[in-house]
Amino acid sequence: MSQETPRIVRKEEVQQLYRDFRKAVLASTANEITLENRTLLREKVEVLNVQIDNLSRKELLDQLTKGVVFTPNVDHLMKLQYDPTFKQAYEVADYKICDSQIVLYASKFLGSPLQAKISGSELFPVFCDHHRVNEKIKIFLLGGAEGIADRARDRINRKTGRNIIVEAHSPSFGFEKDEVECQAIVQMINDSPATVLVVGVGAPKQEIWIFNYKNQLPKIDIFMAVGASIDFEAGNKPRSPEWMSDLGIEWLYRLWCEPIRLWKRYLVDDLPFFWLIIKQKLKLTRK
């Protein structure tokens, strides 16, 4: 029985393999450093102790290749004043984008105007349109009542002209407290070809869920918490008229649509926001 003669690896081949390996490691390190530096160099505006990225919509879409995106609005900023779990979850965000015209007005009042309001409900559809021909972007949609995520997936895929939403799942009410269900969702995401996870289950639930399970989702490059966007894209809830959004009274329209669910948030919980902004302005004036 004949034995194969072992192949002799030449010194030059070993050296070339070593050079290729070093080049790959250096390229990967350079990409990480570039991303880190870009994050550090981004201009930020502080509103109630939260550093909000001062980006236009185009700048965000051009830069967003990796990371976690949260969209602070008045309700978020108020919850962050007293909820340590929400505050801890917010620390994982690579991008904190202004979700509210009122927060934008507040930044102007504080003397550091933000460039634009980019709410989750605006960002999600423009993100899909921006990447309509980018086959690397494959989205897993998580949120909405039963059947809503599926409906949103179908409508978005029709609009973009391809299956940019590869999977959609509507979790049960209170799913975030059920570790078995959460692990099943993690498995669904990992089994899918998704590179982007869009979560729309309301704050602070969606941000805390991303914080808790992000490290178990190695194939996901971009995480986005988008609130009611899935309902809007499915046609399950109406959007406010554009003029109301531009004036910063979108909350009034949403309150009119869902008074029982939202009256306490808008009329009680969020009301101290204006006094806290005045206090921040007074501190800045005294410096």
FIVO-139649 format. One record per residue (C-alpha): residue number from 1; chain; y, x negated, z negated. Coordinates in steps of 0.1 Angstrom, whole numbers. Layout:
residues N
rec k: NUM&c: A&y: Y&x: X&z: Z
...
end
This chain:
residues 287
rec k: 1&c: A&y: 0&x: 0&z: 0
rec k: 2&c: A&y: 33&x: -16&z: 12
rec k: 3&c: A&y: 62&x: -20&z: -11
rec k: 4&c: A&y: 98&x: -17&z: 1
rec k: 5&c: A&y: 118&x: -48&z: -2
rec k: 6&c: A&y: 147&x: -43&z: -26
rec k: 7&c: A&y: 181&x: -43&z: -8
rec k: 8&c: A&y: 203&x: -72&z: -18
rec k: 9&c: A&y: 238&x: -61&z: -26
rec k: 10&c: A&y: 263&x: -86&z: -14
rec k: 11&c: A&y: 291&x: -99&z: -36
rec k: 12&c: A&y: 317&x: -86&z: -12
rec k: 13&c: A&y: 303&x: -50&z: -14
rec k: 14&c: A&y: 304&x: -51&z: -52
rec k: 15&c: A&y: 340&x: -63&z: -51
rec k: 16&c: A&y: 350&x: -36&z: -26
rec k: 17&c: A&y: 333&x: -9&z: -48
rec k: 18&c: A&y: 353&x: -23&z: -78
rec k: 19&c: A&y: 385&x: -22&z: -58
rec k: 20&c: A&y: 379&x: 14&z: -47
rec k: 21&c: A&y: 371&x: 24&z: -83
rec k: 22&c: A&y: 403&x: 8&z: -96
rec k: 23&c: A&y: 423&x: 25&z: -69
rec k: 24&c: A&y: 409&x: 59&z: -77
rec k: 25&c: A&y: 415&x: 54&z: -115
rec k: 26&c: A&y: 451&x: 42&z: -108
rec k: 27&c: A&y: 458&x: 71&z: -85
rec k: 28&c: A&y: 445&x: 96&z: -111
rec k: 29&c: A&y: 466&x: 80&z: -138
rec k: 30&c: A&y: 497&x: 79&z: -116
rec k: 31&c: A&y: 493&x: 117&z: -109
rec k: 32&c: A&y: 490&x: 124&z: -146
rec k: 33&c: A&y: 521&x: 103&z: -155
rec k: 34&c: A&y: 541&x: 120&z: -126
rec k: 35&c: A&y: 532&x: 154&z: -140
rec k: 36&c: A&y: 540&x: 143&z: -175
rec k: 37&c: A&y: 574&x: 128&z: -165
rec k: 38&c: A&y: 583&x: 159&z: -144
rec k: 39&c: A&y: 577&x: 180&z: -175
rec k: 40&c: A&y: 598&x: 157&z: -197
rec k: 41&c: A&y: 626&x: 155&z: -172
rec k: 42&c: A&y: 629&x: 192&z: -166
rec k: 43&c: A&y: 662&x: 206&z: -180
rec k: 44&c: A&y: 656&x: 230&z: -208
rec k: 45&c: A&y: 678&x: 255&z: -226
rec k: 46&c: A&y: 673&x: 263&z: -263
rec k: 47&c: A&y: 674&x: 300&z: -272
rec k: 48&c: A&y: 664&x: 308&z: -308
rec k: 49&c: A&y: 645&x: 275&z: -312
rec k: 50&c: A&y: 625&x: 280&z: -280
rec k: 51&c: A&y: 630&x: 255&z: -252
rec k: 52&c: A&y: 632&x: 275&z: -219
rec k: 53&c: A&y: 628&x: 257&z: -186
rec k: 54&c: A&y: 659&x: 259&z: -165
rec k: 55&c: A&y: 643&x: 263&z: -131
rec k: 56&c: A&y: 650&x: 284&z: -100
rec k: 57&c: A&y: 621&x: 305&z: -86
rec k: 58&c: A&y: 617&x: 280&z: -57
rec k: 59&c: A&y: 617&x: 250&z: -80
rec k: 60&c: A&y: 590&x: 266&z: -101
rec k: 61&c: A&y: 568&x: 275&z: -72
rec k: 62&c: A&y: 571&x: 240&z: -57
rec k: 63&c: A&y: 563&x: 223&z: -90
rec k: 64&c: A&y: 536&x: 246&z: -103
rec k: 65&c: A&y: 503&x: 228&z: -94
rec k: 66&c: A&y: 489&x: 226&z: -129
rec k: 67&c: A&y: 497&x: 239&z: -163
rec k: 68&c: A&y: 502&x: 270&z: -185
rec k: 69&c: A&y: 531&x: 294&z: -177
rec k: 70&c: A&y: 545&x: 317&z: -204
rec k: 71&c: A&y: 575&x: 340&z: -198
rec k: 72&c: A&y: 597&x: 344&z: -229
rec k: 73&c: A&y: 617&x: 376&z: -232
rec k: 74&c: A&y: 636&x: 392&z: -261
rec k: 75&c: A&y: 603&x: 405&z: -276
rec k: 76&c: A&y: 586&x: 371&z: -274
rec k: 77&c: A&y: 616&x: 353&z: -289
rec k: 78&c: A&y: 617&x: 378&z: -319
rec k: 79&c: A&y: 579&x: 375&z: -325
rec k: 80&c: A&y: 582&x: 337&z: -324
rec k: 81&c: A&y: 606&x: 339&z: -354
rec k: 82&c: A&y: 579&x: 351&z: -378
rec k: 83&c: A&y: 544&x: 349&z: -362
rec k: 84&c: A&y: 529&x: 314&z: -367
rec k: 85&c: A&y: 498&x: 321&z: -346
rec k: 86&c: A&y: 520&x: 332&z: -316
rec k: 87&c: A&y: 542&x: 301&z: -322
rec k: 88&c: A&y: 512&x: 278&z: -322
rec k: 89&c: A&y: 499&x: 294&z: -289
rec k: 90&c: A&y: 534&x: 289&z: -273
rec k: 91&c: A&y: 531&x: 252&z: -279
rec k: 92&c: A&y: 504&x: 250&z: -252
rec k: 93&c: A&y: 528&x: 262&z: -225
rec k: 94&c: A&y: 539&x: 236&z: -199
rec k: 95&c: A&y: 564&x: 261&z: -184
rec k: 96&c: A&y: 584&x: 286&z: -204
rec k: 97&c: A&y: 603&x: 307&z: -179
rec k: 98&c: A&y: 631&x: 333&z: -187
rec k: 99&c: A&y: 616&x: 368&z: -184
rec k: 100&c: A&y: 647&x: 387&z: -193
rec k: 101&c: A&y: 682&x: 393&z: -180
rec k: 102&c: A&y: 693&x: 397&z: -216
rec k: 103&c: A&y: 680&x: 362&z: -224
rec k: 104&c: A&y: 698&x: 349&z: -194
rec k: 105&c: A&y: 730&x: 365&z: -206
rec k: 106&c: A&y: 724&x: 350&z: -240
rec k: 107&c: A&y: 720&x: 315&z: -225
rec k: 108&c: A&y: 754&x: 319&z: -208
rec k: 109&c: A&y: 769&x: 331&z: -241
rec k: 110&c: A&y: 755&x: 300&z: -258
rec k: 111&c: A&y: 771&x: 277&z: -232
rec k: 112&c: A&y: 739&x: 266&z: -214
rec k: 113&c: A&y: 733&x: 291&z: -186
rec k: 114&c: A&y: 698&x: 295&z: -172
rec k: 115&c: A&y: 696&x: 294&z: -134
rec k: 116&c: A&y: 675&x: 326&z: -130
rec k: 117&c: A&y: 654&x: 353&z: -145
rec k: 118&c: A&y: 618&x: 350&z: -134
rec k: 119&c: A&y: 598&x: 377&z: -151
rec k: 120&c: A&y: 560&x: 377&z: -150
rec k: 121&c: A&y: 561&x: 408&z: -129
rec k: 122&c: A&y: 582&x: 390&z: -103
rec k: 123&c: A&y: 564&x: 356&z: -105
rec k: 124&c: A&y: 529&x: 369&z: -100
rec k: 125&c: A&y: 534&x: 386&z: -66
rec k: 126&c: A&y: 556&x: 358&z: -52
rec k: 127&c: A&y: 531&x: 332&z: -64
rec k: 128&c: A&y: 504&x: 351&z: -44
rec k: 129&c: A&y: 526&x: 352&z: -14
rec k: 130&c: A&y: 537&x: 316&z: -17
rec k: 131&c: A&y: 500&x: 305&z: -16
rec k: 132&c: A&y: 487&x: 331&z: 9
rec k: 133&c: A&y: 474&x: 303&z: 32
rec k: 134&c: A&y: 465&x: 278&z: 4
rec k: 135&c: A&y: 427&x: 280&z: 1
rec k: 136&c: A&y: 428&x: 259&z: -30
rec k: 137&c: A&y: 444&x: 288&z: -49
rec k: 138&c: A&y: 417&x: 312&z: -60
rec k: 139&c: A&y: 428&x: 337&z: -88
rec k: 140&c: A&y: 408&x: 354&z: -115
rec k: 141&c: A&y: 426&x: 385&z: -127
rec k: 142&c: A&y: 421&x: 395&z: -164
rec k: 143&c: A&y: 437&x: 426&z: -178
rec k: 144&c: A&y: 445&x: 463&z: -174
rec k: 145&c: A&y: 425&x: 493&z: -183
rec k: 146&c: A&y: 392&x: 500&z: -167
rec k: 147&c: A&y: 394&x: 498&z: -129
rec k: 148&c: A&y: 431&x: 486&z: -129
rec k: 149&c: A&y: 423&x: 449&z: -123
rec k: 150&c: A&y: 400&x: 458&z: -94
rec k: 151&c: A&y: 427&x: 480&z: -78
rec k: 152&c: A&y: 453&x: 453&z: -82
rec k: 153&c: A&y: 429&x: 428&z: -66
rec k: 154&c: A&y: 423&x: 450&z: -36
rec k: 155&c: A&y: 460&x: 457&z: -30
rec k: 156&c: A&y: 471&x: 420&z: -34
rec k: 157&c: A&y: 443&x: 408&z: -11
rec k: 158&c: A&y: 454&x: 432&z: 15
rec k: 159&c: A&y: 490&x: 421&z: 12
rec k: 160&c: A&y: 482&x: 384&z: 14
rec k: 161&c: A&y: 457&x: 388&z: 42
rec k: 162&c: A&y: 429&x: 369&z: 24
rec k: 163&c: A&y: 408&x: 372&z: -8
rec k: 164&c: A&y: 432&x: 352&z: -30
rec k: 165&c: A&y: 420&x: 372&z: -60
rec k: 166&c: A&y: 383&x: 362&z: -61
rec k: 167&c: A&y: 374&x: 381&z: -93
rec k: 168&c: A&y: 389&x: 408&z: -114
rec k: 169&c: A&y: 379&x: 421&z: -149
rec k: 170&c: A&y: 394&x: 447&z: -172
rec k: 171&c: A&y: 384&x: 438&z: -208
rec k: 172&c: A&y: 377&x: 464&z: -234
rec k: 173&c: A&y: 404&x: 475&z: -259
rec k: 174&c: A&y: 404&x: 450&z: -288
rec k: 175&c: A&y: 383&x: 425&z: -268
rec k: 176&c: A&y: 402&x: 395&z: -283
rec k: 177&c: A&y: 386&x: 402&z: -317
rec k: 178&c: A&y: 351&x: 402&z: -302
rec k: 179&c: A&y: 338&x: 366&z: -298
rec k: 180&c: A&y: 307&x: 378&z: -278
rec k: 181&c: A&y: 329&x: 396&z: -253
rec k: 182&c: A&y: 353&x: 367&z: -251
rec k: 183&c: A&y: 325&x: 342&z: -244
rec k: 184&c: A&y: 311&x: 366&z: -217
rec k: 185&c: A&y: 346&x: 365&z: -201
rec k: 186&c: A&y: 347&x: 327&z: -203
rec k: 187&c: A&y: 313&x: 326&z: -186
rec k: 188&c: A&y: 325&x: 350&z: -158
rec k: 189&c: A&y: 355&x: 328&z: -152
rec k: 190&c: A&y: 335&x: 296&z: -151
rec k: 191&c: A&y: 309&x: 312&z: -128
rec k: 192&c: A&y: 336&x: 322&z: -103
rec k: 193&c: A&y: 353&x: 299&z: -78
rec k: 194&c: A&y: 387&x: 306&z: -95
rec k: 195&c: A&y: 413&x: 278&z: -100
rec k: 196&c: A&y: 440&x: 301&z: -114
rec k: 197&c: A&y: 437&x: 325&z: -143
rec k: 198&c: A&y: 462&x: 354&z: -145
rec k: 199&c: A&y: 461&x: 372&z: -178
rec k: 200&c: A&y: 479&x: 405&z: -183
rec k: 201&c: A&y: 470&x: 421&z: -216
rec k: 202&c: A&y: 504&x: 421&z: -234
rec k: 203&c: A&y: 520&x: 397&z: -258
rec k: 204&c: A&y: 511&x: 380&z: -281
rec k: 205&c: A&y: 475&x: 388&z: -272
rec k: 206&c: A&y: 475&x: 371&z: -238
rec k: 207&c: A&y: 492&x: 339&z: -249
rec k: 208&c: A&y: 469&x: 335&z: -279
rec k: 209&c: A&y: 438&x: 342&z: -258
rec k: 210&c: A&y: 448&x: 315&z: -233
rec k: 211&c: A&y: 455&x: 291&z: -263
rec k: 212&c: A&y: 421&x: 298&z: -278
rec k: 213&c: A&y: 400&x: 295&z: -246
rec k: 214&c: A&y: 419&x: 272&z: -223
rec k: 215&c: A&y: 397&x: 242&z: -232
rec k: 216&c: A&y: 366&x: 261&z: -223
rec k: 217&c: A&y: 378&x: 267&z: -187
rec k: 218&c: A&y: 377&x: 232&z: -170
rec k: 219&c: A&y: 380&x: 245&z: -135
rec k: 220&c: A&y: 412&x: 264&z: -141
rec k: 221&c: A&y: 443&x: 244&z: -131
rec k: 222&c: A&y: 470&x: 271&z: -137
rec k: 223&c: A&y: 471&x: 297&z: -165
rec k: 224&c: A&y: 497&x: 325&z: -163
rec k: 225&c: A&y: 504&x: 352&z: -188
rec k: 226&c: A&y: 521&x: 380&z: -169
rec k: 227&c: A&y: 523&x: 411&z: -192
rec k: 228&c: A&y: 523&x: 444&z: -173
rec k: 229&c: A&y: 522&x: 428&z: -139
rec k: 230&c: A&y: 486&x: 439&z: -132
rec k: 231&c: A&y: 495&x: 475&z: -139
rec k: 232&c: A&y: 525&x: 472&z: -115
rec k: 233&c: A&y: 505&x: 456&z: -87
rec k: 234&c: A&y: 478&x: 482&z: -91
rec k: 235&c: A&y: 504&x: 510&z: -88
rec k: 236&c: A&y: 494&x: 522&z: -123
rec k: 237&c: A&y: 529&x: 519&z: -137
rec k: 238&c: A&y: 562&x: 523&z: -120
rec k: 239&c: A&y: 586&x: 493&z: -118
rec k: 240&c: A&y: 622&x: 499&z: -130
rec k: 241&c: A&y: 648&x: 502&z: -102
rec k: 242&c: A&y: 661&x: 468&z: -92
rec k: 243&c: A&y: 697&x: 476&z: -103
rec k: 244&c: A&y: 685&x: 483&z: -138
rec k: 245&c: A&y: 667&x: 450&z: -139
rec k: 246&c: A&y: 697&x: 432&z: -126
rec k: 247&c: A&y: 719&x: 448&z: -153
rec k: 248&c: A&y: 695&x: 439&z: -181
rec k: 249&c: A&y: 685&x: 475&z: -189
rec k: 250&c: A&y: 650&x: 474&z: -176
rec k: 251&c: A&y: 639&x: 480&z: -212
rec k: 252&c: A&y: 656&x: 514&z: -211
rec k: 253&c: A&y: 636&x: 524&z: -181
rec k: 254&c: A&y: 604&x: 513&z: -197
rec k: 255&c: A&y: 613&x: 530&z: -229
rec k: 256&c: A&y: 619&x: 562&z: -210
rec k: 257&c: A&y: 584&x: 558&z: -193
rec k: 258&c: A&y: 565&x: 550&z: -225
rec k: 259&c: A&y: 586&x: 561&z: -255
rec k: 260&c: A&y: 557&x: 564&z: -280
rec k: 261&c: A&y: 544&x: 529&z: -273
rec k: 262&c: A&y: 577&x: 511&z: -269
rec k: 263&c: A&y: 603&x: 528&z: -291
rec k: 264&c: A&y: 596&x: 505&z: -322
rec k: 265&c: A&y: 596&x: 473&z: -301
rec k: 266&c: A&y: 630&x: 480&z: -284
rec k: 267&c: A&y: 649&x: 500&z: -311
rec k: 268&c: A&y: 637&x: 483&z: -343
rec k: 269&c: A&y: 618&x: 449&z: -338
rec k: 270&c: A&y: 641&x: 435&z: -311
rec k: 271&c: A&y: 675&x: 446&z: -323
rec k: 272&c: A&y: 681&x: 416&z: -346
rec k: 273&c: A&y: 680&x: 394&z: -315
rec k: 274&c: A&y: 718&x: 398&z: -309
rec k: 275&c: A&y: 727&x: 388&z: -345
rec k: 276&c: A&y: 705&x: 357&z: -343
rec k: 277&c: A&y: 721&x: 347&z: -310
rec k: 278&c: A&y: 756&x: 351&z: -326
rec k: 279&c: A&y: 743&x: 329&z: -355
rec k: 280&c: A&y: 731&x: 302&z: -331
rec k: 281&c: A&y: 765&x: 303&z: -313
rec k: 282&c: A&y: 783&x: 299&z: -346
rec k: 283&c: A&y: 762&x: 269&z: -355
rec k: 284&c: A&y: 769&x: 253&z: -321
rec k: 285&c: A&y: 807&x: 260&z: -326
rec k: 286&c: A&y: 807&x: 242&z: -359
rec k: 287&c: A&y: 791&x: 210&z: -346
end
